[in-house]
Amino acid sequence: MKTLVIHPNDRTTDMLKVVYADIPHTLINFNVSSSTINKLIKDHDRIIMLGHGSPDGLYGYNKFVINSRNVKFLREKDLVCVII
């Protein structure tokens, strides 16, 4: 199973790194385009999203990194979300 971790770089959420520390994964922890995120989501079976957010999505880099436009790519994926 290929795992993608989306964890925007933010020292206030560094404690969440333990969630994925011991599993093989691809990490997005920097600002990338929405099209890049969607391509990576398509290429992975499990998506782990960690960080700050709201009912509107995962926040990072002064924008929503994951929001309603990503939903169609997240369907049929195993999801783990820890939003604080």
N, CA, C and O atoms as CSV, one atom per row, in Angstrom:
chain,resi,resn,atom,element,x,y,z
A,1,MET,N,N,0.848,-1.181,0.000
A,1,MET,CA,C,0.000,0.000,0.000
A,1,MET,C,C,0.890,1.239,0.000
A,1,MET,O,O,1.765,1.383,0.854
A,2,LYS,N,N,0.664,2.123,-0.952
A,2,LYS,CA,C,1.425,3.369,-1.033
A,2,LYS,C,C,0.733,4.443,-0.200
A,2,LYS,O,O,-0.470,4.669,-0.331
A,3,THR,N,N,1.510,5.099,0.658
A,3,THR,CA,C,0.968,6.094,1.578
A,3,THR,C,C,1.488,7.479,1.243
A,3,THR,O,O,2.692,7.680,1.081
A,4,LEU,N,N,0.577,8.425,1.141
A,4,LEU,CA,C,0.897,9.840,0.952
A,4,LEU,C,C,0.559,10.572,2.242
A,4,LEU,O,O,-0.547,10.439,2.767
A,5,VAL,N,N,1.512,11.345,2.749
A,5,VAL,CA,C,1.282,12.162,3.942
A,5,VAL,C,C,1.278,13.623,3.516
A,5,VAL,O,O,2.233,14.103,2.906
A,6,ILE,N,N,0.200,14.326,3.839
A,6,ILE,CA,C,0.094,15.759,3.587
A,6,ILE,C,C,0.118,16.430,4.952
A,6,ILE,O,O,-0.869,16.402,5.688
A,7,HIS,N,N,1.244,17.028,5.277
A,7,HIS,CA,C,1.470,17.630,6.597
A,7,HIS,C,C,2.210,18.951,6.397
A,7,HIS,O,O,3.440,18.988,6.452
A,8,PRO,N,N,1.460,20.050,6.161
A,8,PRO,CA,C,2.120,21.333,5.950
A,8,PRO,C,C,3.108,21.651,7.076
A,8,PRO,O,O,2.813,21.475,8.258
A,9,ASN,N,N,4.277,22.118,6.674
A,9,ASN,CA,C,5.341,22.442,7.627
A,9,ASN,C,C,4.872,23.534,8.585
A,9,ASN,O,O,4.594,24.659,8.168
A,10,ASP,N,N,4.789,23.198,9.856
A,10,ASP,CA,C,4.329,24.128,10.890
A,10,ASP,C,C,4.823,23.581,12.227
A,10,ASP,O,O,4.413,22.499,12.648
A,11,ARG,N,N,5.687,24.316,12.878
A,11,ARG,CA,C,6.288,23.797,14.117
A,11,ARG,C,C,5.257,23.516,15.198
A,11,ARG,O,O,5.524,22.739,16.114
A,12,THR,N,N,4.078,24.136,15.109
A,12,THR,CA,C,3.054,23.885,16.129
A,12,THR,C,C,2.377,22.524,15.944
A,12,THR,O,O,1.619,22.092,16.813
A,13,THR,N,N,2.639,21.844,14.823
A,13,THR,CA,C,2.069,20.510,14.616
A,13,THR,C,C,3.163,19.452,14.445
A,13,THR,O,O,2.884,18.340,13.998
A,14,ASP,N,N,4.387,19.790,14.795
A,14,ASP,CA,C,5.493,18.830,14.664
A,14,ASP,C,C,5.252,17.543,15.451
A,14,ASP,O,O,5.755,16.487,15.070
A,15,MET,N,N,4.495,17.617,16.535
A,15,MET,CA,C,4.243,16.426,17.348
A,15,MET,C,C,3.470,15.360,16.588
A,15,MET,O,O,3.453,14.201,17.001
A,16,LEU,N,N,2.830,15.730,15.486
A,16,LEU,CA,C,2.064,14.776,14.689
A,16,LEU,C,C,2.943,13.895,13.796
A,16,LEU,O,O,2.454,12.938,13.196
A,17,LYS,N,N,4.216,14.210,13.706
A,17,LYS,CA,C,5.135,13.418,12.878
A,17,LYS,C,C,5.214,11.965,13.334
A,17,LYS,O,O,5.549,11.087,12.540
A,18,VAL,N,N,4.913,11.705,14.593
A,18,VAL,CA,C,4.955,10.325,15.090
A,18,VAL,C,C,3.915,9.443,14.400
A,18,VAL,O,O,4.064,8.222,14.371
A,19,VAL,N,N,2.870,10.045,13.849
A,19,VAL,CA,C,1.816,9.282,13.177
A,19,VAL,C,C,2.387,8.504,11.992
A,19,VAL,O,O,1.954,7.382,11.728
A,20,TYR,N,N,3.343,9.076,11.280
A,20,TYR,CA,C,3.873,8.447,10.069
A,20,TYR,C,C,5.362,8.121,10.135
A,20,TYR,O,O,5.946,7.708,9.133
A,21,ALA,N,N,5.967,8.294,11.268
A,21,ALA,CA,C,7.421,8.116,11.389
A,21,ALA,C,C,7.903,6.718,11.021
A,21,ALA,O,O,8.987,6.575,10.457
A,22,ASP,N,N,7.138,5.706,11.321
A,22,ASP,CA,C,7.599,4.330,11.141
A,22,ASP,C,C,6.986,3.594,9.943
A,22,ASP,O,O,7.080,2.370,9.853
A,23,ILE,N,N,6.363,4.336,9.031
A,23,ILE,CA,C,5.798,3.686,7.849
A,23,ILE,C,C,6.404,4.295,6.579
A,23,ILE,O,O,6.691,5.491,6.543
A,24,PRO,N,N,6.597,3.484,5.552
A,24,PRO,CA,C,7.078,4.043,4.282
A,24,PRO,C,C,6.028,5.003,3.719
A,24,PRO,O,O,4.838,4.685,3.715
A,25,HIS,N,N,6.458,6.171,3.245
A,25,HIS,CA,C,5.504,7.176,2.784
A,25,HIS,C,C,6.164,8.189,1.848
A,25,HIS,O,O,7.387,8.321,1.800
A,26,THR,N,N,5.326,8.886,1.121
A,26,THR,CA,C,5.700,10.084,0.376
A,26,THR,C,C,5.168,11.249,1.185
A,26,THR,O,O,4.012,11.234,1.607
A,27,LEU,N,N,5.999,12.264,1.407
A,27,LEU,CA,C,5.620,13.393,2.266
A,27,LEU,C,C,5.510,14.675,1.464
A,27,LEU,O,O,6.416,15.039,0.714
A,28,ILE,N,N,4.379,15.354,1.636
A,28,ILE,CA,C,4.229,16.727,1.150
A,28,ILE,C,C,4.229,17.608,2.393
A,28,ILE,O,O,3.257,17.620,3.148
A,29,ASN,N,N,5.300,18.334,2.602
A,29,ASN,CA,C,5.382,19.235,3.756
A,29,ASN,C,C,5.825,20.627,3.334
A,29,ASN,O,O,6.357,21.393,4.138
A,30,PHE,N,N,5.600,20.945,2.069
A,30,PHE,CA,C,5.926,22.272,1.551
A,30,PHE,C,C,4.824,22.674,0.575
A,30,PHE,O,O,3.994,21.847,0.197
A,31,ASN,N,N,4.818,23.922,0.176
A,31,ASN,CA,C,3.764,24.463,-0.667
A,31,ASN,C,C,3.899,23.942,-2.098
A,31,ASN,O,O,4.872,24.254,-2.785
A,32,VAL,N,N,2.934,23.155,-2.543
A,32,VAL,CA,C,2.910,22.655,-3.917
A,32,VAL,C,C,1.553,22.993,-4.534
A,32,VAL,O,O,0.604,23.331,-3.827
A,33,SER,N,N,1.477,22.900,-5.832
A,33,SER,CA,C,0.238,23.236,-6.533
A,33,SER,C,C,-0.851,22.199,-6.255
A,33,SER,O,O,-0.570,21.056,-5.893
A,34,SER,N,N,-2.068,22.621,-6.430
A,34,SER,CA,C,-3.211,21.728,-6.252
A,34,SER,C,C,-3.154,20.579,-7.251
A,34,SER,O,O,-3.517,19.451,-6.916
A,35,SER,N,N,-2.706,20.848,-8.462
A,35,SER,CA,C,-2.622,19.783,-9.465
A,35,SER,C,C,-1.580,18.737,-9.076
A,35,SER,O,O,-1.775,17.552,-9.343
A,36,THR,N,N,-0.485,19.150,-8.453
A,36,THR,CA,C,0.526,18.212,-7.970
A,36,THR,C,C,-0.037,17.354,-6.851
A,36,THR,O,O,0.160,16.139,-6.834
A,37,ILE,N,N,-0.739,17.985,-5.916
A,37,ILE,CA,C,-1.359,17.233,-4.822
A,37,ILE,C,C,-2.345,16.210,-5.376
A,37,ILE,O,O,-2.347,15.057,-4.944
A,38,ASN,N,N,-3.177,16.617,-6.325
A,38,ASN,CA,C,-4.172,15.699,-6.886
A,38,ASN,C,C,-3.512,14.529,-7.612
A,38,ASN,O,O,-3.991,13.399,-7.514
A,39,LYS,N,N,-2.436,14.775,-8.327
A,39,LYS,CA,C,-1.716,13.693,-9.003
A,39,LYS,C,C,-1.156,12.706,-7.983
A,39,LYS,O,O,-1.259,11.492,-8.163
A,40,LEU,N,N,-0.563,13.230,-6.914
A,40,LEU,CA,C,-0.017,12.357,-5.880
A,40,LEU,C,C,-1.118,11.572,-5.171
A,40,LEU,O,O,-0.933,10.401,-4.841
A,41,ILE,N,N,-2.255,12.213,-4.938
A,41,ILE,CA,C,-3.383,11.503,-4.323
A,41,ILE,C,C,-3.801,10.337,-5.217
A,41,ILE,O,O,-4.030,9.232,-4.725
A,42,LYS,N,N,-3.901,10.572,-6.512
A,42,LYS,CA,C,-4.289,9.507,-7.452
A,42,LYS,C,C,-3.322,8.335,-7.402
A,42,LYS,O,O,-3.733,7.185,-7.551
A,43,ASP,N,N,-2.034,8.618,-7.191
A,43,ASP,CA,C,-0.982,7.595,-7.237
A,43,ASP,C,C,-0.803,6.824,-5.935
A,43,ASP,O,O,0.020,5.911,-5.877
A,44,HIS,N,N,-1.552,7.169,-4.889
A,44,HIS,CA,C,-1.397,6.524,-3.582
A,44,HIS,C,C,-2.713,5.897,-3.122
A,44,HIS,O,O,-3.797,6.329,-3.514
A,45,ASP,N,N,-2.588,4.868,-2.280
A,45,ASP,CA,C,-3.768,4.151,-1.771
A,45,ASP,C,C,-4.286,4.735,-0.461
A,45,ASP,O,O,-5.494,4.796,-0.230
A,46,ARG,N,N,-3.359,5.164,0.392
A,46,ARG,CA,C,-3.699,5.701,1.713
A,46,ARG,C,C,-3.226,7.151,1.753
A,46,ARG,O,O,-2.105,7.461,1.350
A,47,ILE,N,N,-4.092,8.032,2.242
A,47,ILE,CA,C,-3.764,9.449,2.363
A,47,ILE,C,C,-3.879,9.824,3.837
A,47,ILE,O,O,-4.926,9.633,4.456
A,48,ILE,N,N,-2.786,10.363,4.395
A,48,ILE,CA,C,-2.776,10.847,5.774
A,48,ILE,C,C,-2.657,12.364,5.713
A,48,ILE,O,O,-1.708,12.891,5.133
A,49,MET,N,N,-3.616,13.065,6.307
A,49,MET,CA,C,-3.613,14.528,6.319
A,49,MET,C,C,-3.517,15.003,7.764
A,49,MET,O,O,-4.317,14.608,8.612
A,50,LEU,N,N,-2.545,15.841,8.034
A,50,LEU,CA,C,-2.276,16.282,9.405
A,50,LEU,C,C,-2.040,17.788,9.438
A,50,LEU,O,O,-1.420,18.345,8.533
A,51,GLY,N,N,-2.533,18.438,10.477
A,51,GLY,CA,C,-2.245,19.856,10.656
A,51,GLY,C,C,-3.450,20.640,11.122
A,51,GLY,O,O,-4.357,20.106,11.760
A,52,HIS,N,N,-3.442,21.925,10.788
A,52,HIS,CA,C,-4.532,22.822,11.166
A,52,HIS,C,C,-5.606,22.804,10.092
A,52,HIS,O,O,-5.315,22.681,8.903
A,53,GLY,N,N,-6.839,22.929,10.527
A,53,GLY,CA,C,-7.916,22.927,9.553
A,53,GLY,C,C,-9.244,23.292,10.165
A,53,GLY,O,O,-9.338,23.730,11.312
A,54,SER,N,N,-10.257,23.098,9.364
A,54,SER,CA,C,-11.632,23.396,9.748
A,54,SER,C,C,-12.527,22.476,8.916
A,54,SER,O,O,-12.024,21.659,8.145
A,55,PRO,N,N,-13.846,22.603,9.063
A,55,PRO,CA,C,-14.721,21.813,8.204
A,55,PRO,C,C,-14.502,22.100,6.707
A,55,PRO,O,O,-14.930,21.322,5.854
A,56,ASP,N,N,-13.847,23.198,6.402
A,56,ASP,CA,C,-13.584,23.551,5.003
A,56,ASP,C,C,-12.334,22.898,4.430
A,56,ASP,O,O,-12.145,22.900,3.213
A,57,GLY,N,N,-11.466,22.333,5.289
A,57,GLY,CA,C,-10.297,21.641,4.762
A,57,GLY,C,C,-9.064,21.763,5.632
A,57,GLY,O,O,-9.109,22.257,6.759
A,58,LEU,N,N,-7.950,21.292,5.064
A,58,LEU,CA,C,-6.632,21.343,5.708
A,58,LEU,C,C,-5.944,22.627,5.307
A,58,LEU,O,O,-5.841,22.941,4.122
A,59,TYR,N,N,-5.470,23.377,6.301
A,59,TYR,CA,C,-4.911,24.697,6.060
A,59,TYR,C,C,-3.388,24.662,6.127
A,59,TYR,O,O,-2.809,23.942,6.941
A,60,GLY,N,N,-2.749,25.445,5.266
A,60,GLY,CA,C,-1.306,25.612,5.300
A,60,GLY,C,C,-0.877,26.620,4.254
A,60,GLY,O,O,-1.510,26.745,3.206
A,61,TYR,N,N,0.188,27.334,4.536
A,61,TYR,CA,C,0.746,28.299,3.576
A,61,TYR,C,C,-0.259,29.379,3.187
A,61,TYR,O,O,-0.324,29.799,2.032
A,62,ASN,N,N,-1.044,29.821,4.174
A,62,ASN,CA,C,-2.037,30.886,3.998
A,62,ASN,C,C,-3.131,30.549,2.998
A,62,ASN,O,O,-3.674,31.440,2.344
A,63,LYS,N,N,-3.457,29.261,2.876
A,63,LYS,CA,C,-4.541,28.828,1.995
A,63,LYS,C,C,-4.999,27.443,2.445
A,63,LYS,O,O,-4.364,26.821,3.297
A,64,PHE,N,N,-6.089,26.969,1.879
A,64,PHE,CA,C,-6.508,25.597,2.112
A,64,PHE,C,C,-5.748,24.706,1.146
A,64,PHE,O,O,-5.880,24.837,-0.071
A,65,VAL,N,N,-4.958,23.806,1.694
A,65,VAL,CA,C,-4.172,22.865,0.898
A,65,VAL,C,C,-5.085,21.764,0.361
A,65,VAL,O,O,-4.946,21.332,-0.783
A,66,ILE,N,N,-6.012,21.320,1.193
A,66,ILE,CA,C,-7.035,20.347,0.822
A,66,ILE,C,C,-8.391,20.979,1.095
A,66,ILE,O,O,-8.639,21.492,2.186
A,67,ASN,N,N,-9.274,20.938,0.087
A,67,ASN,CA,C,-10.612,21.504,0.257
A,67,ASN,C,C,-11.600,20.723,-0.600
A,67,ASN,O,O,-11.278,19.628,-1.060
A,68,SER,N,N,-12.771,21.251,-0.819
A,68,SER,CA,C,-13.821,20.525,-1.535
A,68,SER,C,C,-13.430,20.169,-2.968
A,68,SER,O,O,-13.976,19.219,-3.529
A,69,ARG,N,N,-12.503,20.905,-3.569
A,69,ARG,CA,C,-12.079,20.581,-4.938
A,69,ARG,C,C,-11.276,19.287,-5.009
A,69,ARG,O,O,-11.117,18.718,-6.089
A,70,ASN,N,N,-10.769,18.817,-3.873
A,70,ASN,CA,C,-9.981,17.580,-3.844
A,70,ASN,C,C,-10.831,16.340,-3.579
A,70,ASN,O,O,-10.332,15.221,-3.696
A,71,VAL,N,N,-12.088,16.513,-3.229
A,71,VAL,CA,C,-12.922,15.395,-2.791
A,71,VAL,C,C,-12.977,14.284,-3.836
A,71,VAL,O,O,-12.867,13.109,-3.485
A,72,LYS,N,N,-13.142,14.627,-5.102
A,72,LYS,CA,C,-13.274,13.584,-6.126
A,72,LYS,C,C,-12.012,12.729,-6.235
A,72,LYS,O,O,-12.090,11.573,-6.653
A,73,PHE,N,N,-10.852,13.274,-5.868
A,73,PHE,CA,C,-9.611,12.507,-5.908
A,73,PHE,C,C,-9.437,11.647,-4.652
A,73,PHE,O,O,-8.713,10.651,-4.672
A,74,LEU,N,N,-10.103,12.037,-3.564
A,74,LEU,CA,C,-9.990,11.312,-2.297
A,74,LEU,C,C,-10.974,10.144,-2.183
A,74,LEU,O,O,-10.818,9.288,-1.312
A,75,ARG,N,N,-11.964,10.105,-3.040
A,75,ARG,CA,C,-12.932,8.996,-3.011
A,75,ARG,C,C,-12.196,7.683,-3.255
A,75,ARG,O,O,-11.244,7.627,-4.034
A,76,GLU,N,N,-12.642,6.647,-2.590
A,76,GLU,CA,C,-12.064,5.299,-2.744
A,76,GLU,C,C,-10.660,5.160,-2.149
A,76,GLU,O,O,-9.994,4.153,-2.388
A,77,LYS,N,N,-10.203,6.141,-1.384
A,77,LYS,CA,C,-8.892,6.068,-0.733
A,77,LYS,C,C,-9.093,5.759,0.747
A,77,LYS,O,O,-10.129,6.084,1.326
A,78,ASP,N,N,-8.090,5.128,1.348
A,78,ASP,CA,C,-8.067,4.982,2.797
A,78,ASP,C,C,-7.569,6.305,3.350
A,78,ASP,O,O,-6.489,6.762,2.976
A,79,LEU,N,N,-8.340,6.929,4.235
A,79,LEU,CA,C,-7.994,8.251,4.751
A,79,LEU,C,C,-7.762,8.223,6.247
A,79,LEU,O,O,-8.491,7.573,6.996
A,80,VAL,N,N,-6.729,8.942,6.667
A,80,VAL,CA,C,-6.460,9.196,8.084
A,80,VAL,C,C,-6.289,10.704,8.193
A,80,VAL,O,O,-5.434,11.284,7.523
A,81,CYS,N,N,-7.098,11.340,9.033
A,81,CYS,CA,C,-7.039,12.803,9.158
A,81,CYS,C,C,-6.942,13.177,10.628
A,81,CYS,O,O,-7.751,12.737,11.445
A,82,VAL,N,N,-5.954,13.987,10.957
A,82,VAL,CA,C,-5.826,14.547,12.293
A,82,VAL,C,C,-5.708,16.049,12.100
A,82,VAL,O,O,-4.648,16.560,11.740
A,83,ILE,N,N,-6.790,16.737,12.340
A,83,ILE,CA,C,-6.860,18.177,12.127
A,83,ILE,C,C,-7.042,18.841,13.490
A,83,ILE,O,O,-7.992,18.548,14.216
A,84,ILE,N,N,-6.116,19.741,13.823
A,84,ILE,CA,C,-6.197,20.404,15.129
A,84,ILE,C,C,-6.418,21.898,14.965
A,84,ILE,O,O,-6.512,22.621,15.957
